[in-house]
Amino acid sequence: MNAKNQRPESPSCTTYRSGAYTSLLPWQVRERRFVPTGLGRRGLNPDDVYAFLDRVAVDMAAVYAALAESRLETARIKAGLRRWQADQAGARNERGQAR
């Protein structure tokens, strides 16, 4: 594989984006078409394909980060609910014994 066909390395691997960035939608991924390479070469333009794949990877990283955050939030809410239920059961038992 020559240097032209190798994927360029990105300088940073962060998922920070500007406010003007719009996330890809599923229909945009499905309908994306790439232009063929110039004369004398076959296939798709590697720069276009790699740029698109990088964008998809950034969006997927954001989705996975949001999913992880959601799971942490769910665990926190479940733990709070369990504490509340235990407190309510203890209060109910104390009222029952006082009668």
C-alpha positions in Angstrom: 0.0 0.0 0.0 1.5 3.3 -1.0 1.5 6.5 1.1 -1.4 8.0 -0.9 -3.8 5.2 0.1 -3.0 5.2 3.7 -5.4 6.8 6.1 -4.1 10.2 7.5 -3.6 10.3 11.2 -5.7 12.9 13.0 -3.8 15.2 15.4 -6.2 14.7 18.3 -8.8 12.1 19.2 -11.3 14.2 21.1 -15.0 14.4 20.4 -15.3 18.1 21.0 -17.1 19.9 18.2 -18.1 23.4 17.4 -21.7 24.6 17.8 -22.0 24.7 14.1 -21.4 21.0 13.8 -24.5 19.0 12.9 -24.6 15.3 13.8 -25.1 12.8 11.0 -28.6 11.3 10.7 -29.2 7.7 9.7 -30.6 8.6 6.3 -27.5 10.7 5.6 -25.3 7.6 6.1 -27.6 5.4 4.0 -27.8 7.8 1.1 -24.1 8.9 1.1 -22.5 8.4 -2.3 -18.8 8.9 -3.1 -17.4 10.2 -6.4 -15.1 7.8 -8.3 -11.4 8.5 -8.4 -9.8 10.3 -11.4 -8.7 8.7 -14.6 -6.2 5.9 -14.4 -7.5 4.7 -11.0 -10.4 2.6 -10.0 -12.6 2.8 -7.0 -13.6 5.6 -4.7 -11.6 8.6 -3.6 -9.9 7.5 -0.3 -9.9 11.0 1.1 -13.7 11.3 0.8 -14.2 7.9 2.3 -11.9 8.5 5.2 -13.3 11.9 5.9 -16.8 10.4 6.0 -15.7 7.5 8.2 -14.0 9.9 10.6 -17.3 11.9 10.9 -19.3 8.7 11.5 -16.8 7.7 14.2 -17.1 11.0 15.9 -20.9 10.7 16.0 -20.7 7.2 17.2 -18.3 8.2 20.0 -20.8 10.9 21.1 -23.7 8.4 21.1 -21.7 5.9 23.2 -20.7 8.7 25.6 -24.3 9.8 26.0 -25.3 6.1 26.5 -22.7 5.7 29.2 -23.9 8.9 30.9 -27.5 7.7 30.7 -26.6 4.4 32.3 -24.9 6.1 35.2 -27.9 8.4 35.7 -30.2 5.3 35.6 -28.0 3.6 38.3 -28.1 6.7 40.4 -31.9 7.0 40.2 -32.3 3.3 41.0 -30.1 3.5 44.0 -32.1 6.6 45.2 -35.4 4.8 44.7 -34.1 1.7 46.6 -33.0 4.0 49.5 -36.4 5.7 49.5 -38.3 2.4 49.5 -36.2 1.1 52.4 -36.8 4.3 54.4 -40.6 4.0 53.7 -40.6 0.3 54.7 -38.7 1.1 57.9 -41.1 3.9 58.8 -44.1 1.7 58.1 -42.7 -1.0 60.3 -42.1 1.5 63.1 -45.6 2.8 62.9 -46.9 -0.8 63.0 -45.0 -1.6 66.1 -46.0 1.6 67.9 -49.7 0.7 67.6 
